[in-house]
């Protein structure tokens, strides 16, 4: 009935994995305009290293989030079902979390 909680949470499956990938990478690319790009407006001419460091940290943060989410979901799924799987939806969510 309406308003009653489920005994067990129900998963809401994704509708289009290619569109999720496209959206994730568009956001990831846009982050480069925000993080390194914003440092260039306040930095002096000799401080290009600040923008470079911001770009590297953006890349490493997103990559680490994606790998962490993928490994965590895989380990939990292996314990639950006994089968190792790799969930790309969780990986993309981890990538956005890392940003």
VENSULGI-V951197 format. One record per run of one state. SS is the DSSP state (@ for helix, = for strand, . for the rest). FROM is the first residue (numbers start at 0). TO is the last residue. Records with the same first field share a line. If there is no record, write none. Layout:
SS->FROM-TO ; FROM-TO
This chain:
.->0-15 ; 42-46 ; 81-86 ; 98-98
@->16-41 ; 47-80 ; 87-97
